[in-house]
Amino acid sequence: MRRYFVLQVHYNNASVFSEANRDSTGLKITYTRQRVSKVAGLHTFGAGANVVMQPRQLDIIEDGCRVVLPKDSKVHVFSYLVHTHDLGLLVAIYRQRDGNWTELGRRSPQLPKAFTPAGMQVRNGDLLLVRCTMYNSRESAVSTGYTHHDEMCFMRLMYYAEGAERPPKMTCKPMSHKELGLLPVASPVPAKFPPAVTPPAGSRRPPPGDA
């Protein structure tokens, strides 16, 4: 049986490539037959399906879940990657444990795309919330979608478990809109955002399928 790795690359502008200047994007894979002390996994948050952002307005898009892990297991998040398109100002992640909210990380999605080092510990029952702060600076409404003219709100977590044959699968039970509203503080808005503009009423977006 053949197995393949498929690398998908998205370019903002591919017109720079030519016969004289070809793309050299690639992937290097390092592997070992020896048992390793830490085994890694990846979890992706994707928020805001079917969201329409009105012109010249601040909007908050959220995705969250309650972590489900095997009994007595815990994982360590060591890196995260944020992603929006042109309208994203800030992407932040929060954890609720024992009734207390803690901000675990934040990054402007307009900085160069790179994984940000982190030191988060996640265990069964934790509540995780990813929040994207967006500002639609255009004169027309913008929807979430897959093209560059649409918007996105994503965060990817890289995590590991010590001494495991394979990383415990970190699954998430979707949170209700009521649970999403439990975050007691607003995410700081970057200084470049116009201070006179405030979030419209009802700007918080429930996850897909939530009433």
Order of alpha helices (4+ residues) and beta strands (2+ residues): beta-beta-beta-beta-beta-beta-beta-beta-beta-beta-beta-alpha-beta
